[in-house]
Amino acid sequence: MQYSEMTAKMADGDGFIAALDQSGGSTPKALKGYGIEEDAWSTEEEMFGLIHEMRARIISSSVFSGEKVIGAILFERTMDGTVDGVPTAQALIAKGVVPFIKIDKGLEDEANGVQLMKPMPTLDELLARSKALGVYGTKERSVINSANAEGIAAVVKQQFEIGAQVLSHGMMPIIEPEVNIKSETRAECDAILLAEILKNLDALPEGQQVMLKLSLPIVPGTFDPLIDHPKVLRVVALSGGYSRADACVELAKNKGIIASFSRALLSDLRSQMSDAEFDAALGEAIDAIYLGSTQKAEAAAAA
């Protein structure tokens, strides 16, 4: 796929984006969920080797293809590795899956009800290297915990500043200002966030587009003004701690939004499974998330 083909697939493709980007702090938890305890490794390199084996198994599975999974977000080490001897990004492209790279370095401590992204002093080098490997775009995450207008404005401003840096490298940014689904002020957070995103979209130069990765809103349809916005290529949703079943129900309530799930995609996979069992469990998850992403009425009825 050329860049233009990847853009077309992101804009109009039926399916969802798989988030395969757990990083250092969340890797032990991800491995435990996969059935691998912490005593299975003694060094960080061994730990990352195990998580790469899990991701490679997912990507190489016969049920993981561009027919239903239109994109995949990678951790930097995953991007730098291989799947069946092929560089990871190229292995995805060969299956019709558009590759993205997680670029943020984690979160700052909470201030004004939000957690900004930590500095990324080597971002230009990472972007250049990722693009050379065939990666289409990026994903960068902040967190909003409460309805603090100043804090939310700072999150969105930082996200769009990083997005501009990504765009300058000829790559597509997925801007992710996650609203904590446990927040007691979720509806207010969603409303402030929508206003700030629209303000920053208006400031984007003509002809530029970004993607948005948002928490599923507490009031369905809240983000409708973003779905067809000319400066938004696609709106995707994170599962945010919902179970897969609940995440798919909430997803189906929101027209035009597709999934970009991690835990909700991977929760039933175990290292001890045979290949047939693994493929069956992964296929079931893919089918459910695909349905919630593309066939809203049917997904709601299935729930």
N, C-alpha and C positions, 0 to 999 in steps of 0.2 A: 504494500500500500504506500502510495505517495502521500505527502502532507495534505494535499487537497482531498484525496480519498478519505483520509482519516477525519478531516473536518466534516465531510459529508456524512460519514458514519456517526460522528458525535452529534451532529445536528438532527439527523432524521432516523438513525438506526433503531430498530426494535430490539430491546434488550436492556441490560444494566451493566454497571461497572463494578467489577470485583475489587475490593480493597484488600490487597495482600501486603500491607505496609507496616505491620507491627514492627516497632523499633526496640532499642535497647531495654528501656524500662518495662515495656509490656511483653517482651519476648518470653520470659519464664512463665507468665500467666497463659500466654498462647500455647506454649508447649505443654503445660499441665492440662489444658483443655483438650489437647490432642492425645493425651495419655502418656506423656513423657515427663517424669518427675525430675526435680532439680539434681538428684544424685546421678543422673545419666550423663552429666558433663562436669568437667573440672576447670575449664577455662572458657573465657568469653568466645574464643574462636570456635570451640567445640559446640557451644550453645548456638551460635549463629549458623554453624554447619548443619545442626539438626533442624533449625527452622527453615533453612534453605531446602533441605530434603523434603520437608512438608510442602513447601510452595512449589517445588519442581514436580512433585507428585500430582498436585492439583493441576498445574499447567499442562502436564503431559497426559492427563486423563482424557479418554475419548469423549467424555461428556462435556468437557470444557472447550468450547469453540465459539467463534464469532457469530454463530447463528443466534445465540441467546446472551452471550457475554460479549458486549461490544467494546469493553475497555477493561484494563487492569492497572491498579496503582501499586507500584513497587517500592520497597525499601531500597536505599542506595546499595547495600551489600547484595541484595537480590538482583538488582540491575547489573552489578559487576560480575555476577556468577553466570553459570550456564545451565541449560535444561537439555538433557540428552546430548551434551557436547556442543550445543548452539548457544550463543549469547542470549540471555533471557529476553531482551526486547525483541530480538529477531525471531525467537521461538514463538512469542506471542503474535507478532505480525504474520508469521506463516500460518497461524490458525485463524487469522482474521480479527484478532483482538488488538485494540489500540493501546500502546503502553504509555503510562504516566509514571512520574517519579515523585515520591514524598520528599519535599525539600526543607521543611521546618526542622529546627533543632530542639524542639520541645517548647515548654511554656514557662513564662516568668511567673513569679508569685502573684497571687490575686491582688489587684488594686482597683478601686472604683467598680467592684463587682465583676471584673473581667480578668482574664489571663491573656496578655499579649504574647506574641512569639518572641523567643530569644533571638539575639542578633545572629545573622548569617554572614559572617565576614568572607567566606569562601564561595558564596553563592554563584558568582559569575563563572568560576572554574567548574563548578558542578553542572551548571546549565550547559556550558560549552561541551563538556564531556558527555552529558546525557543526550544532547542533540546529535552528537557524532555517532552514538550507539543506535540511533533511530527512534529515540523516545519523543513522543508527540507533545506532551504537556507535563504540568506539575500539579501538586496538591500541597496546600499549606494551611495549617489548622490553628485557630485561636478558640478560646472558650468564653462564653458569656454565662455568668451565674445569676445575675440579678438585673433588674430593669433600671440601670444607672445610665442615663442618657450620655453623660460625658465619657464613661467607660466604653459604651457600645460605639460611639462615634470614633474613639481612638482605635478600637479593634478594626473597624471597617476601613478607616484611613490607612492603617498599617497594611492591611490585606491588599488594598488597591495599589499602594506604593510597591509592594513586592510583586504584585501582578504586572505592573508596568515594567519592572526589571525583567520579568519572564518574557513579556511580549517583545522586549527589545532584542531578545535572542531568537525571535521567530518561533516561540513556543506558546502553547495555550495554558494559561493558569486556571486551575480550579480553586476558587476562593472559598474558604471554609470557615466562616464564623459560627461555630457550633453553639447552639443554645442548650444548656444543661437541661435535660428533660425532667430532672428533679427540682428545678427552680420553682419557687412558690410564686414567681411573677412571670411565668412563661408567656402568657398572652401579651403582656406589656413588653416583654423582651422582643417578641416577634414583631410587634407594631413599630417599635423604635428601630429595630434592625432593618425592616423593610424600607423605612423612610431614609435611613442612612445609605443603604445600598443604592436606592434610586438616585439620591443626590450624587453619589460617586460615579454611577453609570453615566449621568448627564455630563460629568466632567471628562469622561473618556473621549479621546480624539475620534472624530468620525471615521468609520471603517474598522475600528478595533472592537473585538469582542472578548468576553471572558466567560468561563463557566462558573456556576455557583453550586456549592455543596452545603446544604442546610439541614438542620434538624426538622423533622416532620412537625408542622405547626399544630398547636393545640386547637386552633380553629381551622378546620379544613378550608382550603381556598385562600388562605391569607396571602400566599405568595403568587397568586394568579397574575398580578401586574408584572412579574418577572418572567413568566413563561414565554411570552411572545415579544419581550422587549428586544428591539433591534440590536442592542449591544450585548445580549446574552445568548451564547450558543446553545446552552442546555442547562437546565436545573436538575440536580441530582440530590438524593436524600441519604443521610446516614442513619443507621439503625439506632445509635445513641444509647444502647443498653436495653432496648426492647428485645424480647424473644423474637425469633423469626416470624412466628405466627402473628404476633401483635404488630410487628413492624410492617408486615405485608398488609394487614388490615388498615393501618394508618396510611400507608402508601397509596392504597387503592382509593382512599377518600380524596386524593389530591390529583386532579387532572394534569397531564403534561409533565409530571415529575417522575423520574425513574430512580431506581435504587443505586446506591453505591455502598453496599453492606460489607462488613468484615465479620464480626462475631455471628451475626444472623446467617451468614453464608457458611461458616466453618464449624458451627457449634456441634454438629453430629459426627464429625470426622475423627477417627482414632488411628493412631499409628499401627495398632495391632490388627486392623482390618485386612482381610484379603483384598486383592485388587478388585475383585467383583463386588465385595461389600462396600469398599471405598467409593467406587464409581456409582453404585446404587444410591448411597447416602448423599454424595455430591450432586448427582443428577436430580434427586428429589428436592434438594435445596435450590438448585438452579431453576427448576421448573416453577417452584412456588414464588421465587423472587421475580422471575420473568413475567409470571401472570400478574403480580401486583404492579409491575412496571408498565405493562403494555395493554392489559385488558381489564380496565378498572371495574366495570360492572360485574364481570365474571369472578374477579378476585374477591370482591365484596360479598358476592353470593356464596362463594366457596367457604368464606369465613363464617 
